[in-house]
């Protein structure tokens, strides 16, 4: 089964410090205190069972393929995992690759929405560093946790060391095989990779799904 590691806080920590650590111990804990954009405005992030299962698979498996239907909250789930990673992992980089520039900007907007809805003590403890429409930094004494969101291209991620790579709508990337050849080496050593999207024909995504070499997750 899935192996989950929860951060147990020492009893000697100050109450606020212990609470902060408990809220970033796991993405599911963070989800309890953030908001997402609902049909009528901000609403609590209530994880569905499929979303919880996806989170646990990402944390326990280094290579994950996600085949999904639309409007099931997968993009919000990946945004939550990206934010949590930057909060919980100093000096590490999360790279998100989307179909195009508009989608890349939207994913980072969602991550900012989650961050801005965190309790004040969390935002004060994990201050924002340099921020643009495609980059966000969470400050740590050891170095910032960095989130970069880019459109798919043959150069996305090239030359970077990536600790968490999230490929959104991978089956619909133009020239997907070429772009994967650029991206996957960035997370080749210790990084985790999640490639997901809706079905779009029999391309390399399907071949990898059928090969069984990655952990497959279907959400429909």
N, C-alpha and C positions, 0 to 999 in steps of 0.2 A: 504494500500500500504506500501511499504518499508519506514522506517523512517531513514533518514540520518542526522547525526550531523556533521556539518562542523565547523572547528575551526576559529572563527572570531578574527583577531588580532587587538589589540587596536591601535588607531592612534598614540599614544605616543611612540610606539616602534621604535627603530632605523630601517632604511630601510632594512638592511641585516637580522636583527632578524625577522622582519615581513615576509620577503620573505622565510626564513627558515621554519618558522611556517606554512606558507601557503602551502609549498611543502610537509609537513608531516601531513597536515590536513586530508588527505584521500588517500587511495591507488591509486585512479584515478589521483590525482594530482601528486603523486610520479611517476606514469607511464610516465608522460609527459617528465621527465628529465632523464630516465634511458634507457639502451640498453639491448637487448637480443641477443642470438646467432642465426643468420639467416643462410640460406644455403650458403651464400657467405661471411660470417663474421658478425661482430656486426651490428645491425640495430635498429632503434628506436622501442620502445615498443608501438605499435599502438593497443590499445585494441579493440577487436571486441565487438559487442553488447552482445553476450552471455557471454563474459568475464566480461563485466561491470555488467551484471545482476547477475552473480555469486558473484562478490565482494559485491554488495549491499545486497544480500541475507545473506552472511556470517556475515556482520556487523549488520544485523537487526534480525537474527534468531539464537538462541543458539545451535540448533541441526540441521545439514544440511546433507543430502545425495545427492551425485552427481553421476549420471549415465552418462557416456560419451562415445563417439567414440574416436578413436585414432587421434593423430596429430591435435588437436584443441586448443592447448595452455593452457590446464587446469593446467598442472604442473607448467608452467611459472606463471600462475595467482596465484596459491597457494604460489609460491616462493615470488611473489610481496607482497602478504598479510602478509606473515611471516616476511619479512624485514620491512614493514611498521609498523607492530605491535611492533617490537623491537625498532624501532625509536620513536614511539609515546607513548610507555608505559614503563616508567622506572620500573626497579625491577620486571618485569614480565617475564614469561617463555613461549616460543613457543616450542612445541614438535611435530616433524614430524616423522611419522612412515611409512616406505616403505617395500616392499616385502623382500629385502635382503640388504646386506651391499653395494653392488655396486650401487643400486638405491638410498640408503640413502646418500652416498657420492655425487652422482650426483645432488641430490636436493640441498644440501648445496653448491655445486659448482655453481649452478645457482643463489642462493641467493648472494653469493660473487660476481658473475659477475654483478648483479644488483647494489650491493653496490659500487663496484669499478668504475662503470660508472656514479655514481652520481656526480653532480657538486662539485668542490673542496671545496666550502664553506660548503656544507652539510657534506662532509667527515671530514672536520676539526671540525665542530660542534659536530658531532656524531662519535667520534673516535672509532676504534676497540680496544677491550680488548683482553683477552686470546682467542686464536683461534686454533682449531685442524680440522681434516678432518670431525668430526662429531659435532663440537660445535663452536659457534660464539657468541661473546659478543659485544653489542653496549653500550658504556659508557654513563652514566648519573650521575649527582651528587647524586641522590637518590638511585642509585644502577643500575647495568647493565641490559639492556634488553637482554635476553638470548635466543638463538635459538639452539635447539638440534635436530639432525637428526639421527635416529636409525633404524636398521633393525627390522622387526617384531620379537618378541619373547615373551615368557610368563612373562619376567621380565621388558620389555620396559616400562618406565614411573612409575614403582612401587616405592612408597615412595615419589614421587614428587608432588608438587602443580603446575598444568599446567593451564595457562590462555587461551591458544589457542592450541587445539589438531587437527592436520591435519593428517588423515590417507589416504595415497596414495595407490591406487590399493587394497583397502580393500578386495574385493571379492576373490583375489588371495593369500591372506596371508595363510600360512600353520597354521593349528590349530587356525583358526580365532576366534572362540568362546572363547577359553581359553585366547587368547591374548587380546580380548576386555574386558574380565573380569578383567584383570590387568590394562588396560589403562583407561577405562571410569571413575573409581573412582577418578583418578588423576584430572579430570576436573569436578567432580560431583557438586561442590558448585557454583562457579562463572565463570567457564571456558566455552569457546565455543568449539564445536566439529564439525569437518567436515570430513566425511568419503566418499571417492569417488573411482571410478574405472570403468573399462569396465565390461560388464556382464560376469559372470562365473558360471552359473548354479543357482539352487534354494537353496541358503544357507540362513544364518541368515540375510545377507544384503537384499535379496529379501523380506524376511518376514517383516523386518523393513520398507522397502519401501512400501509394501502393507498395513501396519498397519495405515499409515497416522499420526503416532506420531512424525515424524520428517518432516522438510521442504524438499520436494523432488525437485531436479533440474535435468532436462535432457538436455544434450548438445550433439547434434548429427548432 
